[in-house]
Amino acid sequence: MSKEIILEANTLITSKTDLKGDIIYANDDFLKYAGYSMKEILYKPHSIVRHPDMPKTVFKCLWDYIQEGKEIFAFVKNKTKYNDYYWVFTNVTASYDENGNIINYYSVRRKPKQEAIATIEKVYQILLEAEKNGGIKAGIEELMKIVTSYNMNYNQLILALQK
């Protein structure tokens, strides 16, 4: 049985990936919570910490946003090397070279509000069910319905939950 690890209030998990999503930098907080050494994760896919409870829809949206150079926020359930888990409130942005080309992606994660996690878990259950029945396309449609019901865009809703 996996157990939840709660981030300390001052935790700032940071990582950087190349354009394919392979880790090219991780700070000490990343290593501490994920349970890996730098040697174990460097140049490995960031999905090494992806928890199976996470809907694919969330990552599809994340990749769509950042590949367009847009900033995105999300609540993510990560798994540790030892199959425990921890929730994060994440912000992902693109990094650019001097010619304006995206060269990598930078992610900063903090402790999420506990109240937000209760809401997000319900949303993710709905998305997982939609994905099971109709794939990512159905998950995206369901997510858009949920976001629209709040009369906000995706980032506005996620930021409102974290306030």
DSSP file (Angstrom, degrees, kcal/mol; ACC not computed):
  #  RESIDUE AA STRUCTURE BP1 BP2  ACC     N-H-->O    O-->H-N    N-H-->O    O-->H-N    TCO  KAPPA ALPHA  PHI   PSI    X-CA   Y-CA   Z-CA
    1    1 A M              0   0    0      0, 0.0     2,-0.2     0, 0.0    83,-0.0   0.000 360.0 360.0 360.0 127.6    0.0    0.0    0.0
    2    2 A S        -     0   0    0     82,-0.1     2,-0.3    81,-0.0    82,-0.2  -0.511 360.0-146.0 -82.6 152.0    1.4    3.3   -1.0
    3    3 A K        -     0   0    0     -2,-0.2    82,-2.1    83,-0.0     2,-0.3  -0.862  16.2-111.9-117.8 153.5    1.4    6.2    1.4
    4    4 A E  B     -a   85   0A   0     -2,-0.3     2,-0.5    80,-0.2    82,-0.2  -0.648  21.3-154.2 -83.6 136.1    1.0   10.0    0.8
    5    5 A I        -     0   0    0     80,-3.2     2,-0.5    -2,-0.3    82,-0.4  -0.953  12.2-145.6-106.9 125.3    4.0   12.2    1.4
    6    6 A I        -     0   0    0     -2,-0.5     2,-0.1    80,-0.1   105,-0.1  -0.796  17.7-122.9 -94.5 127.9    3.0   15.8    2.2
    7    7 A L        -     0   0    0     -2,-0.5     2,-0.1    80,-0.3    -1,-0.0  -0.384  26.8-112.0 -66.0 143.7    5.3   18.5    1.0
    8    8 A E    >   -     0   0    0      1,-0.1     3,-1.8    -2,-0.1   103,-0.2  -0.440  31.9-109.1 -70.4 153.4    6.7   20.9    3.6
    9    9 A A  T 3  S+     0   0    0      1,-0.3   102,-0.3    -2,-0.1    -1,-0.1   0.817 116.3  46.2 -57.1 -35.9    5.4   24.5    3.2
   10   10 A N  T 3  S+     0   0    0    100,-0.1    -1,-0.3     2,-0.0     2,-0.1   0.301  82.6 130.3 -93.9  11.2    8.7   25.9    2.0
   11   11 A T    <   -     0   0    0     -3,-1.8   100,-0.4     1,-0.1     2,-0.3  -0.400  32.3-177.2 -67.4 137.7    9.4   23.2   -0.6
   12   12 A L        -     0   0    0     98,-0.1     2,-0.5    -2,-0.1    17,-0.3  -0.805   6.4-167.3-137.3  93.2   10.2   24.3   -4.1
   13   13 A I  E     +B  109   0A   0     96,-2.4    96,-3.1    -2,-0.3     2,-0.4  -0.710  14.1 179.1 -84.3 122.9   10.6   21.4   -6.5
   14   14 A T  E     +B  108   0A   0     -2,-0.5    13,-2.3    94,-0.2     2,-0.3  -0.956   9.1 162.1-127.7 147.6   12.2   22.4   -9.7
   15   15 A S  E     -BC 107  26A   0     92,-2.0    92,-2.9    -2,-0.4     2,-0.4  -0.980  21.1-148.7-153.7 161.4   13.2   20.6  -12.9
   16   16 A K  E     -BC 106  25A   0      9,-2.3     8,-3.3    -2,-0.3     9,-1.5  -0.994  14.4-168.1-133.5 139.4   14.0   21.3  -16.5
   17   17 A T  E     -BC 105  23A   0     88,-2.5    88,-2.3    -2,-0.4     6,-0.2  -0.884  21.7-117.9-124.0 158.2   13.4   19.0  -19.4
   18   18 A D    >   -     0   0    0      4,-2.4     3,-1.6    -2,-0.3    86,-0.2  -0.189  52.8 -82.1 -77.4-175.7   14.5   19.0  -23.0
   19   19 A L  T 3  S+     0   0    0     84,-0.4    85,-0.1     1,-0.3    -1,-0.1   0.690 131.4  54.0 -67.1 -18.2   11.9   19.3  -25.8
   20   20 A K  T 3  S-     0   0    0      2,-0.1    -1,-0.3     0, 0.0    84,-0.0   0.549 121.5-103.9 -89.6  -9.1   11.2   15.5  -25.6
   21   21 A G  S <  S+     0   0    0     -3,-1.6    25,-3.1     1,-0.3     2,-0.3   0.596  71.6 144.6  95.8  11.9   10.5   15.7  -21.8
   22   22 A D  B     -G   45   0B   0     23,-0.3    -4,-2.4    24,-0.1    -1,-0.3  -0.695  56.8-107.0 -85.4 138.1   13.7   14.1  -20.6
   23   23 A I  E     +C   17   0A   0     21,-3.1    20,-3.4    18,-0.4    -6,-0.3  -0.438  43.5 164.5 -68.7 126.4   15.1   15.5  -17.4
   24   24 A I  E    S+     0   0A   0     -8,-3.3     2,-0.3     1,-0.4    -7,-0.2   0.436  71.3  19.1-117.5  -7.2   18.2   17.8  -17.8
   25   25 A Y  E     +C   16   0A   0     -9,-1.5    -9,-2.3     2,-0.0    -1,-0.4  -0.944  57.8 172.0-159.0 141.2   18.0   19.4  -14.4
   26   26 A A  E     -C   15   0A   0     -2,-0.3   -11,-0.2   -11,-0.2     2,-0.1  -0.965  23.8-135.7-148.1 136.4   16.4   18.6  -11.0
   27   27 A N     >  -     0   0    0    -13,-2.3     4,-2.0    -2,-0.3     3,-0.2  -0.282  35.2 -94.4 -85.9 177.0   17.0   20.3   -7.7
   28   28 A D  H  > S+     0   0    0      1,-0.2     4,-2.8     2,-0.2     5,-0.2   0.852 123.7  56.1 -60.6 -37.1   17.5   18.7   -4.3
   29   29 A D  H  > S+     0   0    0    -17,-0.3     4,-2.5     2,-0.2     5,-0.3   0.897 105.9  51.9 -64.1 -38.6   13.8   19.0   -3.4
   30   30 A F  H  > S+     0   0    0    -16,-0.3     4,-2.7    -3,-0.2     5,-0.3   0.959 113.2  44.0 -57.9 -50.9   12.9   17.0   -6.5
   31   31 A L  H  X>S+     0   0    0     -4,-2.0     4,-1.8     1,-0.2     5,-0.5   0.896 113.0  52.6 -62.7 -41.1   15.4   14.3   -5.6
   32   32 A K  H  <5S+     0   0    0     -4,-2.8    -1,-0.2     2,-0.2    -2,-0.2   0.944 117.1  35.3 -61.1 -51.1   14.2   14.3   -1.9
   33   33 A Y  H  <5S+     0   0    0     -4,-2.5    -2,-0.2     1,-0.2    -1,-0.2   0.874 120.6  46.3 -76.8 -36.3   10.5   13.8   -2.7
   34   34 A A  H  <5S-     0   0    0     -4,-2.7    47,-3.0    -5,-0.3    48,-0.2   0.756 101.4-133.2 -77.6 -23.4   10.9   11.6   -5.7
   35   35 A G  T  <5 +     0   0    0     -4,-1.8     2,-0.3    -5,-0.3    -3,-0.2   0.634  61.7 122.6  83.9  13.3   13.4    9.4   -4.0
   36   36 A Y      < -     0   0    0     -5,-0.5    -1,-0.3    -6,-0.3     2,-0.2  -0.698  58.6-126.9-105.4 158.9   15.9    9.3   -6.9
   37   37 A S     >  -     0   0    0     -2,-0.3     4,-1.2    -3,-0.1     3,-0.5  -0.634  32.8-110.0 -91.1 161.9   19.5   10.2   -7.2
   38   38 A M  H >> S+     0   0    0      1,-0.2     4,-2.6    -2,-0.2     3,-0.5   0.895 120.2  57.0 -58.4 -40.0   20.5   12.6   -9.9
   39   39 A K  H 34 S+     0   0    0      1,-0.2    -1,-0.2     2,-0.2    -3,-0.0   0.849 105.0  52.2 -60.2 -35.2   22.3    9.8  -11.7
   40   40 A E  H 34 S+     0   0    0     -3,-0.5    -1,-0.2     1,-0.2    -2,-0.2   0.771 121.1  28.7 -74.5 -25.9   19.1    7.7  -11.7
   41   41 A I  H X< S+     0   0    0     -4,-1.2     3,-2.4    -3,-0.5   -18,-0.4   0.670  83.7 115.0-111.8 -19.5   16.9   10.4  -13.4
   42   42 A L  T 3< S+     0   0    0     -4,-2.6   -18,-0.2     1,-0.3    -5,-0.0  -0.332  94.9   3.4 -60.1 129.5   19.2   12.6  -15.5
   43   43 A Y  T 3  S+     0   0    0    -20,-3.4    -1,-0.3     1,-0.3   -19,-0.1   0.604 105.3 121.8  67.9  15.4   18.2   12.2  -19.2
   44   44 A K  S <  S-     0   0    0     -3,-2.4   -21,-3.1   -21,-0.2    -1,-0.3  -0.739  76.8 -86.5 -99.2 155.3   15.3   10.0  -18.2
   45   45 A P  B >   -G   22   0B   0      0, 0.0     3,-2.0     0, 0.0   -23,-0.3  -0.349  30.0-129.5 -60.3 138.1   11.7   10.9  -19.2
   46   46 A H  G >  S+     0   0    0    -25,-3.1     3,-1.9     1,-0.3   -24,-0.1   0.755 103.0  80.1 -59.7 -22.9   10.0   13.2  -16.6
   47   47 A S  G >   +     0   0    0      1,-0.3     3,-1.8   -26,-0.2    -1,-0.3   0.535  63.3  93.7 -64.0  -3.6    7.2   10.6  -16.7
   48   48 A I  G <  S+     0   0    0     -3,-2.0    -1,-0.3     1,-0.3    -2,-0.1   0.779  91.7  41.6 -57.6 -25.8    9.4    8.6  -14.4
   49   49 A V  G <  S+     0   0    0     -3,-1.9    30,-2.7    -4,-0.1     2,-0.4   0.297  86.0 126.0-104.2   8.6    7.4   10.3  -11.6
   50   50 A R  B <   -D   78   0A   0     -3,-1.8    28,-0.2    28,-0.2    -3,-0.0  -0.533  54.4-140.4 -72.2 124.9    4.0   10.1  -13.3
   51   51 A H    >   -     0   0    0     26,-1.3     3,-2.0    -2,-0.4    26,-0.1  -0.648  13.5-127.9 -83.8 140.8    1.4    8.4  -11.0
   52   52 A P  T 3  S+     0   0    0      0, 0.0    -1,-0.1     0, 0.0    26,-0.0   0.695 106.0  68.3 -63.0 -17.3   -1.0    6.0  -12.7
   53   53 A D  T 3  S+     0   0    0     24,-0.1    75,-0.1     2,-0.1    25,-0.1   0.582  79.0 101.1 -75.6  -8.6   -3.9    7.9  -11.1
   54   54 A M  S <  S-     0   0    0     -3,-2.0     2,-0.1    23,-0.2    22,-0.1  -0.637  77.8-123.4 -81.7 127.6   -3.1   10.9  -13.3
   55   55 A P    >>  -     0   0    0      0, 0.0     4,-0.9     0, 0.0     3,-0.8  -0.441   9.1-134.8 -66.9 140.5   -5.4   11.4  -16.4
   56   56 A K  H 3> S+     0   0    0      1,-0.2     4,-2.3     2,-0.2     3,-0.2   0.807 102.5  71.5 -62.0 -29.1   -3.6   11.4  -19.7
   57   57 A T  H 3> S+     0   0    0      1,-0.2     4,-2.5     2,-0.2    -1,-0.2   0.876  92.0  55.0 -54.2 -42.3   -5.8   14.4  -20.6
   58   58 A V  H <> S+     0   0    0     -3,-0.8     4,-2.3     1,-0.2    -1,-0.2   0.908 110.8  44.1 -61.9 -43.1   -3.9   16.6  -18.1
   59   59 A F  H  X S+     0   0    0     -4,-0.9     4,-2.8     2,-0.2    -1,-0.2   0.834 110.0  55.8 -73.3 -32.0   -0.6   15.9  -19.7
   60   60 A K  H  X S+     0   0    0     -4,-2.3     4,-2.4     2,-0.2    -2,-0.2   0.943 111.6  44.1 -61.7 -47.3   -2.0   16.3  -23.2
   61   61 A C  H  X S+     0   0    0     -4,-2.5     4,-2.6     2,-0.2    -2,-0.2   0.926 112.6  52.5 -62.1 -44.9   -3.2   19.8  -22.2
   62   62 A L  H  X S+     0   0    0     -4,-2.3     4,-2.6     1,-0.2     5,-0.3   0.944 112.1  44.3 -57.2 -50.5    0.1   20.6  -20.5
   63   63 A W  H  X S+     0   0    0     -4,-2.8     4,-2.3     1,-0.2     5,-0.2   0.899 111.8  53.2 -63.9 -40.7    2.1   19.6  -23.6
   64   64 A D  H  X S+     0   0    0     -4,-2.4     4,-0.8    -5,-0.2    -1,-0.2   0.931 112.9  45.0 -59.3 -45.1   -0.2   21.5  -26.0
   65   65 A Y  H ><>S+     0   0    0     -4,-2.6     5,-2.5     1,-0.2     3,-0.9   0.965 116.0  42.8 -63.1 -54.4    0.1   24.7  -23.9
   66   66 A I  H ><5S+     0   0    0     -4,-2.6     3,-1.3     1,-0.3    -1,-0.2   0.823 108.5  57.6 -70.9 -29.6    3.9   24.6  -23.4
   67   67 A Q  H 3<5S+     0   0    0     -4,-2.3    -1,-0.3     1,-0.3    -2,-0.2   0.755 106.7  51.2 -70.3 -21.0    4.7   23.6  -27.0
   68   68 A E  T <<5S-     0   0    0     -3,-0.9    -1,-0.3    -4,-0.8    -2,-0.2   0.397 124.5-108.3 -89.0   1.1    2.8   26.8  -28.0
   69   69 A G  T < 5S+     0   0    0     -3,-1.3     2,-0.3     1,-0.3    -3,-0.2   0.594  74.6 138.9  83.4  10.6    5.0   28.8  -25.5
   70   70 A K      < -     0   0    0     -5,-2.5    -1,-0.3    -6,-0.2     2,-0.2  -0.653  53.9-121.0 -90.5 146.2    2.1   29.3  -23.1
   71   71 A E        -     0   0    0     -2,-0.3     2,-0.3    22,-0.1    22,-0.2  -0.570  32.5-167.2 -78.4 146.2    2.5   29.0  -19.3
   72   72 A I  E     - E   0  92A   0     20,-2.0    20,-2.6    -2,-0.2     2,-0.3  -0.988  13.3-156.5-139.4 150.1    0.3   26.4  -17.6
   73   73 A F  E     + E   0  91A   0     -2,-0.3     2,-0.3    18,-0.2    18,-0.2  -0.904  22.6 160.4-119.4 149.7   -0.6   25.5  -14.0
   74   74 A A  E     - E   0  90A   0     16,-2.0    16,-3.4    -2,-0.3     2,-0.5  -0.990  40.2-120.7-162.0 158.8   -1.8   22.1  -12.8
   75   75 A F  E     - E   0  89A   0     -2,-0.3     2,-0.4    14,-0.2    14,-0.2  -0.942  39.6-172.8-101.9 127.3   -2.3   19.9   -9.8
   76   76 A V  E     - E   0  88A   0     12,-2.5    12,-2.3    -2,-0.5     2,-0.7  -0.977  23.8-147.4-130.6 134.6   -0.2   16.7  -10.3
   77   77 A K  E     - E   0  87A   0     -2,-0.4   -26,-1.3    10,-0.2     2,-0.3  -0.896  27.4-168.6 -96.4 115.3    0.0   13.5   -8.3
   78   78 A N  E     -DE  50  86A   0      8,-2.9     8,-2.0    -2,-0.7     2,-0.4  -0.725  12.2-138.0-103.7 153.2    3.5   12.2   -8.6
   79   79 A K  E     - E   0  85A   0    -30,-2.7     6,-0.3    -2,-0.3     2,-0.1  -0.858  15.4-134.2-109.3 149.6    4.9    8.8   -7.6
   80   80 A T    >   -     0   0    0      4,-2.5     3,-1.9    -2,-0.4   -45,-0.2  -0.390  33.4 -98.1 -90.2 172.3    8.1    8.2   -5.8
   81   81 A K  T 3  S+     0   0    0    -47,-3.0   -46,-0.1     1,-0.3    -1,-0.1   0.806 128.2  50.4 -56.4 -30.8   10.8    5.6   -6.6
   82   82 A Y  T 3  S-     0   0    0    -48,-0.2    -1,-0.3     2,-0.0     3,-0.1   0.193 122.4-105.9 -98.5  14.9    9.2    3.5   -3.8
   83   83 A N  S <  S+     0   0    0     -3,-1.9     2,-0.1     1,-0.2    -2,-0.1   0.643  80.4 127.2  68.1  18.4    5.6    3.9   -5.2
   84   84 A D        -     0   0    0    -82,-0.2    -4,-2.5   -50,-0.1     2,-0.3  -0.349  49.5-137.3 -82.5-178.3    4.5    6.3   -2.5
   85   85 A Y  E     -aE   4  79A   0    -82,-2.1   -80,-3.2    -6,-0.3     2,-0.3  -0.960  20.4-170.3-144.1 161.1    2.9    9.6   -3.8
   86   86 A Y  E     - E   0  78A   0     -8,-2.0    -8,-2.9    -2,-0.3     2,-0.3  -0.985  20.2-131.1-150.6 141.5    2.9   13.3   -3.3
   87   87 A W  E     - E   0  77A   0    -82,-0.4   -80,-0.3    -2,-0.3     2,-0.3  -0.712  25.9-175.3 -93.2 143.7    0.7   16.1   -4.7
   88   88 A V  E     - E   0  76A   0    -12,-2.3   -12,-2.5    -2,-0.3     2,-0.6  -0.969  28.1-136.2-135.1 153.0    2.1   19.2   -6.2
   89   89 A F  E     -FE 110  75A   0     21,-2.5    21,-2.4    -2,-0.3     2,-0.3  -0.962  41.4-164.9-101.5 117.1    0.8   22.5   -7.5
   90   90 A T  E     -FE 109  74A   0    -16,-3.4   -16,-2.0    -2,-0.6     2,-0.4  -0.787  25.6-166.2-116.2 151.1    2.9   23.0  -10.7
   91   91 A N  E     -FE 108  73A   0     17,-2.1    17,-2.4    -2,-0.3     2,-0.4  -0.998  14.2-169.6-128.8 124.7    3.8   25.8  -13.1
   92   92 A V  E     +FE 107  72A   0    -20,-2.6   -20,-2.0    -2,-0.4     2,-0.3  -0.967   9.7 170.0-121.8 132.3    5.4   24.9  -16.4
   93   93 A T  E     -F  106   0A   0     13,-2.6    13,-3.1    -2,-0.4     2,-0.3  -0.927  31.4-113.0-135.1 159.3    6.9   27.4  -18.8
   94   94 A A  E     -F  105   0A   0     -2,-0.3     2,-0.4    11,-0.2    11,-0.2  -0.655  22.2-142.6 -88.3 148.7    9.1   27.3  -21.9
   95   95 A S  E     -F  104   0A   0      9,-3.1     8,-3.1    -2,-0.3     9,-1.2  -0.902  20.5-153.3-108.3 144.4   12.6   28.6  -22.0
   96   96 A Y  E     -F  102   0A   0     -2,-0.4     6,-0.2     6,-0.3     2,-0.1  -0.819   9.5-132.4-120.2 154.2   13.8   30.4  -25.1
   97   97 A D    >   -     0   0    0      4,-2.3     3,-2.0    -2,-0.3     6,-0.0  -0.349  48.9 -85.7 -89.1-177.8   17.1   31.0  -26.9
   98   98 A E  T 3  S+     0   0    0      1,-0.3    -1,-0.0     2,-0.1    -2,-0.0   0.666 128.9  56.0 -66.7 -15.4   18.1   34.5  -28.2
   99   99 A N  T 3  S-     0   0    0      2,-0.1    -1,-0.3     0, 0.0     3,-0.1   0.361 120.7-105.1 -96.2   4.8   16.2   33.9  -31.5
  100  100 A G  S <  S+     0   0    0     -3,-2.0     2,-0.3     1,-0.3    -2,-0.1   0.630  73.7 141.3  83.5  13.2   12.9   33.1  -29.6
  101  101 A N        -     0   0    0      1,-0.0    -4,-2.3     2,-0.0     2,-0.3  -0.709  59.0-112.8 -88.3 139.7   13.0   29.4  -30.2
  102  102 A I  E     + F   0  96A   0     -2,-0.3    -6,-0.3    -6,-0.2     3,-0.1  -0.565  38.8 172.2 -69.5 127.7   11.9   27.1  -27.3
  103  103 A I  E     -     0   0A   0     -8,-3.1   -84,-0.4     1,-0.4     2,-0.3   0.655  59.0 -21.0-113.0 -23.2   14.9   25.2  -26.1
  104  104 A N  E     - F   0  95A   0     -9,-1.2    -9,-3.1   -86,-0.2    -1,-0.4  -0.968  61.9-104.8-169.2 179.2   13.6   23.5  -22.9
  105  105 A Y  E     -BF  17  94A   0    -88,-2.3   -88,-2.5    -2,-0.3     2,-0.4  -0.950  22.1-156.2-124.0 141.2   10.8   23.5  -20.3
  106  106 A Y  E     -BF  16  93A   0    -13,-3.1   -13,-2.6    -2,-0.4     2,-0.4  -0.955   8.5-168.5-120.8 130.9   11.1   24.6  -16.7
  107  107 A S  E     -BF  15  92A   0    -92,-2.9   -92,-2.0    -2,-0.4     2,-0.4  -0.973   6.5-171.2-126.1 133.7    8.7   23.4  -14.0
  108  108 A V  E     -BF  14  91A   0    -17,-2.4   -17,-2.1    -2,-0.4     2,-0.4  -0.989  11.1-168.6-122.1 128.6    8.3   24.7  -10.5
  109  109 A R  E     +BF  13  90A   0    -96,-3.1   -96,-2.4    -2,-0.4     2,-0.2  -0.950   7.0 176.4-125.1 140.1    6.2   22.8   -8.0
  110  110 A R  E     - F   0  89A   0    -21,-2.4   -21,-2.5    -2,-0.4   -98,-0.1  -0.751  44.9 -71.5-128.7 173.8    4.9   23.8   -4.5
  111  111 A K        -     0   0    0   -100,-0.4   -23,-0.2  -102,-0.3     2,-0.1  -0.550  54.1-135.4 -67.0 127.6    2.7   22.4   -1.8
  112  112 A P        -     0   0    0      0, 0.0     2,-0.3     0, 0.0   -25,-0.1  -0.457  24.7 -95.3 -81.8 158.9   -0.9   22.4   -3.0
  113  113 A K     >  -     0   0    0      1,-0.1     4,-1.4    -2,-0.1     3,-0.5  -0.589  30.3-135.4 -69.6 133.0   -3.8   23.6   -0.9
  114  114 A Q  H  > S+     0   0    0     -2,-0.3     4,-1.4     1,-0.2    -1,-0.1   0.863 104.0  56.3 -60.1 -38.1   -5.4   20.5    0.7
  115  115 A E  H  > S+     0   0    0      1,-0.2     4,-1.3     2,-0.2    -1,-0.2   0.864 104.1  54.5 -62.8 -35.4   -8.9   21.7   -0.2
  116  116 A A  H  > S+     0   0    0     -3,-0.5     4,-3.0     1,-0.2    -1,-0.2   0.869 101.8  57.8 -66.4 -36.4   -7.9   21.9   -3.9
  117  117 A I  H  X S+     0   0    0     -4,-1.4     4,-2.8     1,-0.2     5,-0.2   0.895 101.6  54.8 -63.6 -40.1   -6.8   18.3   -3.9
  118  118 A A  H  X S+     0   0    0     -4,-1.4     4,-1.2     2,-0.2    -1,-0.2   0.916 113.6  42.2 -58.7 -43.1  -10.2   17.1   -2.8
  119  119 A T  H  X S+     0   0    0     -4,-1.3     4,-2.0     2,-0.2     3,-0.3   0.935 114.5  50.1 -67.7 -47.8  -11.8   18.9   -5.7
  120  120 A I  H  X S+     0   0    0     -4,-3.0     4,-3.1     1,-0.2     5,-0.2   0.860 104.3  58.2 -63.4 -37.2   -9.1   17.9   -8.2
  121  121 A E  H  X S+     0   0    0     -4,-2.8     4,-1.8     1,-0.2    -1,-0.2   0.903 107.6  48.0 -60.0 -39.7   -9.3   14.2   -7.2
  122  122 A K  H  X S+     0   0    0     -4,-1.2     4,-1.8    -3,-0.3    -2,-0.2   0.922 112.8  48.3 -65.4 -43.9  -13.0   14.2   -8.2
  123  123 A V  H  X S+     0   0    0     -4,-2.0     4,-2.3     1,-0.2    -2,-0.2   0.925 110.9  50.5 -61.7 -45.2  -12.3   15.9  -11.5
  124  124 A Y  H  X S+     0   0    0     -4,-3.1     4,-2.8     1,-0.2    -1,-0.2   0.850 106.4  55.1 -65.1 -33.9   -9.5   13.5  -12.3
  125  125 A Q  H  X S+     0   0    0     -4,-1.8     4,-2.1    -5,-0.2    -1,-0.2   0.915 109.0  48.3 -62.4 -42.1  -11.8   10.5  -11.5
  126  126 A I  H  X S+     0   0    0     -4,-1.8     4,-2.4     2,-0.2    -2,-0.2   0.918 113.1  47.7 -62.6 -44.1  -14.3   12.0  -14.1
  127  127 A L  H  X S+     0   0    0     -4,-2.3     4,-2.8     2,-0.2    -2,-0.2   0.909 110.5  51.1 -65.6 -42.5  -11.5   12.4  -16.6
  128  128 A L  H  X S+     0   0    0     -4,-2.8     4,-2.2     2,-0.2    -1,-0.2   0.901 111.1  48.7 -61.6 -40.5  -10.1    8.9  -16.1
  129  129 A E  H  X S+     0   0    0     -4,-2.1     4,-1.8     2,-0.2    -2,-0.2   0.919 111.8  48.8 -65.0 -44.0  -13.6    7.5  -16.6
  130  130 A A  H  X S+     0   0    0     -4,-2.4     4,-2.9     1,-0.2     5,-0.3   0.917 112.2  49.2 -61.5 -43.4  -14.0    9.5  -19.8
  131  131 A E  H  X S+     0   0    0     -4,-2.8     4,-2.4     1,-0.2    -1,-0.2   0.889 108.0  54.0 -62.8 -39.6  -10.6    8.3  -21.0
  132  132 A K  H  < S+     0   0    0     -4,-2.2    -1,-0.2    -5,-0.2    -2,-0.2   0.884 118.6  35.0 -62.2 -38.3  -11.5    4.7  -20.3
  133  133 A N  H  < S+     0   0    0     -4,-1.8    -2,-0.2    -5,-0.1    -1,-0.2   0.780 140.3   7.6 -88.4 -29.2  -14.7    5.0  -22.4
  134  134 A G  H  X S-     0   0    0     -4,-2.9     4,-0.9     1,-0.3     3,-0.3   0.285  95.5-119.6-142.9  14.6  -13.6    7.3  -25.2
  135  135 A G  H  X  -     0   0    0     -4,-2.4     4,-1.8    -5,-0.3     3,-0.3  -0.165  60.2 -41.2  76.3-172.1   -9.8    8.0  -25.0
  136  136 A I  H  > S+     0   0    0      1,-0.2     4,-3.0     2,-0.2     5,-0.2   0.850 133.8  62.6 -62.9 -35.5   -8.0   11.3  -24.5
  137  137 A K  H  > S+     0   0    0     -3,-0.3     4,-2.2     1,-0.2    -1,-0.2   0.924 106.7  44.5 -56.0 -45.0  -10.5   13.0  -26.9
  138  138 A A  H  X S+     0   0    0     -4,-0.9     4,-2.3    -3,-0.3    -1,-0.2   0.874 111.8  53.7 -67.4 -37.1  -13.3   12.2  -24.5
  139  139 A G  H  X S+     0   0    0     -4,-1.8     4,-2.6     2,-0.2    -2,-0.2   0.913 109.0  48.1 -62.2 -43.0  -11.1   13.3  -21.6
  140  140 A I  H  X S+     0   0    0     -4,-3.0     4,-2.7     2,-0.2     5,-0.2   0.919 110.9  50.8 -64.4 -43.9  -10.5   16.7  -23.2
  141  141 A E  H  X S+     0   0    0     -4,-2.2     4,-2.0    -5,-0.2    -1,-0.2   0.918 112.3  47.3 -59.7 -43.1  -14.2   17.2  -23.9
  142  142 A E  H  X S+     0   0    0     -4,-2.3     4,-2.3     2,-0.2    -2,-0.2   0.916 111.4  50.3 -65.2 -43.9  -15.0   16.4  -20.3
  143  143 A L  H  X S+     0   0    0     -4,-2.6     4,-2.9     1,-0.2     5,-0.2   0.916 109.9  50.5 -60.7 -43.6  -12.3   18.7  -19.0
  144  144 A M  H  X S+     0   0    0     -4,-2.7     4,-2.8     1,-0.2    -1,-0.2   0.885 109.0  52.1 -63.7 -37.7  -13.5   21.6  -21.2
  145  145 A K  H  X S+     0   0    0     -4,-2.0     4,-1.8    -5,-0.2    -1,-0.2   0.930 112.1  46.1 -61.3 -45.2  -17.1   21.0  -19.9
  146  146 A I  H  X S+     0   0    0     -4,-2.3     4,-0.6     2,-0.2    -2,-0.2   0.945 114.9  45.7 -63.6 -49.7  -15.9   21.2  -16.3
  147  147 A V  H ><>S+     0   0    0     -4,-2.9     3,-1.4     1,-0.2     5,-1.1   0.929 112.6  50.8 -60.2 -46.7  -13.7   24.3  -16.9
  148  148 A T  H ><5S+     0   0    0     -4,-2.8     3,-2.1     1,-0.3    -1,-0.2   0.833  99.1  65.7 -61.5 -33.6  -16.5   26.1  -18.9
  149  149 A S  H 3<5S+     0   0    0     -4,-1.8    -1,-0.3     1,-0.3    -2,-0.2   0.725 101.3  50.5 -63.3 -19.5  -19.0   25.3  -16.1
  150  150 A Y  T <<5S-     0   0    0     -3,-1.4    -1,-0.3    -4,-0.6    -2,-0.2   0.405 110.5-124.1 -94.7   0.8  -16.9   27.7  -13.9
  151  151 A N  T < 5S+     0   0    0     -3,-2.1     2,-0.3     1,-0.2    -3,-0.2   0.881  77.4 102.3  55.3  41.5  -17.0   30.5  -16.5
  152  152 A M  S   <S-     0   0    0     -5,-1.1    -1,-0.2     2,-0.0    -2,-0.2  -0.882  75.0-106.6-138.2 169.1  -13.2   30.6  -16.5
  153  153 A N     >  -     0   0    0     -2,-0.3     4,-2.2    -3,-0.1     5,-0.2  -0.502  46.7 -94.2 -90.3 175.2  -10.4   29.3  -18.7
  154  154 A Y  H  > S+     0   0    0      1,-0.2     4,-2.4     2,-0.2     5,-0.2   0.936 123.4  44.5 -56.4 -54.4   -8.3   26.4  -17.5
  155  155 A N  H  > S+     0   0    0      1,-0.2     4,-2.7     2,-0.2     5,-0.2   0.888 111.3  54.5 -61.2 -39.2   -5.4   28.3  -15.9
  156  156 A Q  H  > S+     0   0    0      1,-0.2     4,-2.2     2,-0.2    -1,-0.2   0.919 109.8  47.6 -59.8 -42.7   -7.9   30.7  -14.1
  157  157 A L  H  X S+     0   0    0     -4,-2.2     4,-2.0     2,-0.2    -2,-0.2   0.931 112.7  47.6 -64.6 -46.6   -9.7   27.7  -12.6
  158  158 A I  H  X S+     0   0    0     -4,-2.4     4,-1.3     1,-0.2    -2,-0.2   0.919 113.7  47.6 -63.0 -43.0   -6.5   26.0  -11.4
  159  159 A L  H  X S+     0   0    0     -4,-2.7     4,-1.1     1,-0.2    -1,-0.2   0.879 109.4  54.0 -65.9 -37.2   -5.2   29.3   -9.9
  160  160 A A  H  < S+     0   0    0     -4,-2.2     3,-0.3    -5,-0.2    -1,-0.2   0.883 107.0  51.8 -63.4 -38.0   -8.6   29.9   -8.2
  161  161 A L  H  < S+     0   0    0     -4,-2.0    -1,-0.2     1,-0.2    -2,-0.2   0.825 110.1  49.1 -67.2 -31.0   -8.4   26.5   -6.6
  162  162 A Q  H  <        0   0    0     -4,-1.3    -1,-0.2     1,-0.2    -2,-0.2   0.681 360.0 360.0 -83.3 -17.8   -4.9   27.2   -5.2
  163  163 A K     <        0   0    0     -4,-1.1    -1,-0.2    -3,-0.3    -2,-0.1   0.510 360.0 360.0 -62.6 360.0   -5.8   30.6   -3.7
